Amino acid sequence: MPDINKPLIVQSDKTMLLEVDNEFFEECRMVLSRFAELEKSPEYLHTYRITPLSLWNAASSKMTSDEIINFLNDYSKYPVPKNVAAEIKEQISRYGKVKLVRDDDGTLYIESEEQSFLNEIANHRTVQPFIEGKIDDKIVVMKNYRGHIKQALIRIGFPVEDLAGYDEGAKYAFNLRSQTQSGREFILRDYQKKSVEVFHSNGTNEGGSGVIVLPCGAGKTIVGVGVMQLIGAQTLILVTNTLSIRQWTNEILDKTDISPEDIGEYSGVTKEIKPITIATYNIITHRKKKGGEFTHFNIFSANNWGLVIYDEVHLLPAPVFRMTSELQAKRRLGLTATLVREDGLEEDVFSLIGPKKYDVPWKDLEKKSWIANAKCVEIRCEMDEELRTKYSVSDDREKYRLASENPEKLRVIQRIMEEHGKQNILVIGQYIAQLEKISEYFKIPLITGKTPLQERERLYSGFRNGEIPCLAVSRVANFSIDLPDASVAIQVSGTFGSRQEEAQRLGRVLRPKEGENIAFFYSLVSRDTTEERFGQNRQLFLTEQGYEYQIYTYDQFEKMDGSAKETILQG
């Protein structure tokens, strides 16, 4: 007989249905997210799926198959299907069963106690281009193919544990400050310290490569600086844009005793190689002509790096994976708010950067006030008859653009601004023409990819110090933008169903706030359109983190008339 009080249904196709209204929903969701992926999140039933990669990441964070199966038995209405339990045991056991090791003369081997695994690997055509044969029950890997073999192995279902060790790189020691340059006390928060320790793993070969997952505003840069200090070697930091270079530089100078002369910028503007070098992904992937050689890949060998940091690793361009496959002897740290990649290359992050080493649920940090308590609201806008007719006869891409640029959204923005006093508001969108209309209509500055860096910095500075109360920004605000005073974000359009973009945009308002420590994230969508459907997919990652979207039509929101904030806070 089923236990109707339990919240979970585990199905033989490895999907799981979680009841939202169940009293055990929250505690069940928190554990599920550690070993399964959220696929759908409608109002009453959330759908999760167990995948090999989700289980391997769980295994890398020391979660056992018994722990997972016992959890499912405890929370499932019905008996857990035997094939699901078997799959969990099989995939969890695979992580660490195959190891990559290196002997004293530098020869790489694949080893395993399971001879059947080794036989299967040695005879698989995906792997054979990277191996020389077998010696003493070990598979010999061809020189300089450490990353390639790891990619090949994970694609055939063998998540190899890399214990081949690292080159120490050129030494570069520095100290963390006890006070920042502004005189504030500085100490790593408990979760930041734990992140650093788990990644470093006391300097053993079990540490040194992997991904730290923390929400925007939780101090991923501080974690990177902490790892740099512990390793004490010259470091290459890869970031999304030139503004991010400046932000990393400022954080390093503010929190350490590193001299400004030892920090180099490698971008389209400046090309310096220093003990601490910060480069953009754009310059790394630059080439003079399509299909030509990458002009600046030499930066990876330009210095004897002991550590490479990949900021916003979920955005790592595919060409950088190619170079990273040849950098496996370097310690590699990935930093991100979400492991979700819209290009499906999560396995490449796992094999080439490393598995997920540390992950803190966003709501845990919210409860401790390390990030703001964010309220997510979706407001659905009507289309007028003329636009609806045009929408109905357009192709899919044009439908999405028309829905996104719906002029009715101007009225909604106006109401939100009235509700929040037009203070510390960020309007974020995808389409430049739409943002230009918003900028002109509300007389607020606009930042796009074409805005000169100096002007961007001036506007961001004005926004931070309150001189500019409201700012419109294009996709440039998705990544590594320091907007600590933003308390309200209004998303008027986005990149189709991008979960990572949704997480990044919410992150723009998550930095702790004085007083009530509350932030508001509004997402505006056109009702009964493809934008509404894509919006549901965009919200998946944040739903997995425990965020709930309150959904209102514009008419409902308008009728609140001055009480919307209170209604949202109570919702």
Secondary structure, DSSP 8 states (H G I E B T S, - for coil): ---TTS-EEE-TTSEEEEETTSTTHHHHHHHHTTTSEEEE--SSEEEEE--HHHHHHHHHTT--HHHHHHHHHHHBSS---HHHHHHHHHHHHHTTTSEEEE-TT--EEEE-S-HHHHHHHHT-TTTGGGEEEEETTEEEE-TT-HHHHHHHHHHTT---EE-S-----SB----B-SB-TTS-B----HHHHHHHHHHHGGG-TTSSEEEEE--TTS-HHHHHHHHHHHHTB-EEEEESSHHHHHHHHHHHHHHB---GGGEEEESSS-B---SEEEEEHHHHT-BSSTTS-BTTGGGGTSS--SEEEETTGGG--HHHHHHHTT-TTSEEEEEES----TTS-HHHIIIII--EEEE--HHHHHHTTSS-EEEEEEEEE---HHHHHHHHTS-HHHHHHHHHT-THHHHHHHHHHHHHTT-SEEEE-S-HHHHHHHHHHHT--EE-TTS-HHHHHHHHHHHHTTSS-EEEE-GGGGSS---TT--EEEE---STT-HHHHHHHHHTT-S--STT-EEEEEEEEETTSHHHHHHHHHTHHHHHTT--EEEEEHHHHHHHTT-HHHHHHH-
